[in-house]
Amino acid sequence: MIKRIIKDAKVILVKDPATKSLIQALLFSPGLKAIVYYRIAHSLHKRGWINLAMFISQHARRKTGIEIHPGATIGEDLFIDHGMGIVIGETTIIGDNVTLFHGVTLGGIGGHKNQVRHPKIHDNVVVGAGAKILGPISIGINSKIGANAVVLKDVPPYSTAVGIPAKVVGNSKKENFKIV
């Protein structure tokens, strides 16, 4: 667990220019704290300890301002910048190397129990501040979602989506696409 926390802190050090040292990432990043709490809660959730997992999740929400349902699935190297107001719903799937800015909602639009109600965010996606991605939709690999966008439909890989409702305004060929 300690090695994993250090690895996550190193991701913050690389991606956040305001973080000047590993110790700063470890001590002061609400995103890192939320991810650590999530991992503990998710592990309990998978084992059937749902109420304890929810208790830890709600404790993390009070401490960090970031709400991650313990049933969500999160890949490697998630970077949460600032974090306040982020909501990640129960059936959300987040790939590797994803960046979420403050105020992002990965939410549902109804549905039934035991149904996928939340989005799937593929690898290398950047979601701008205040964006809302709602429902069982897919955000393609290497895509960018603009600040305050409301995404209600799938976004293809290597695309940029902005607006309310979000529309794809750009598509980069994968050989020309660079992750910053």
Sequence and secondary structure as in RCSB ss.txt:
>XXXX:A:sequence
MIKRIIKDAKVILVKDPATKSLIQALLFSPGLKAIVYYRIAHSLHKRGWINLAMFISQHARRKTGIEIHPGATIG
EDLFIDHGMGIVIGETTIIGDNVTLFHGVTLGGIGGHKNQVRHPKIHDNVVVGAGAKILGPISIGINSKIGANAV
VLKDVPPYSTAVGIPAKVVGNSKKENFKIV
>XXXX:A:secstr
 HHHHHHHHHHHHHH TT  SHHHHHHH HHHHHHHHHHHHHHHHHTT HHHHHHHHHHHHHHHS EE TT EE 
S  EEES TT EE TT EE SS EEETT EEE     TTS  S EE TT EE TT EEESS EE TT EE TT E
E S B TTEEEETTTTEEEEE  GGG    
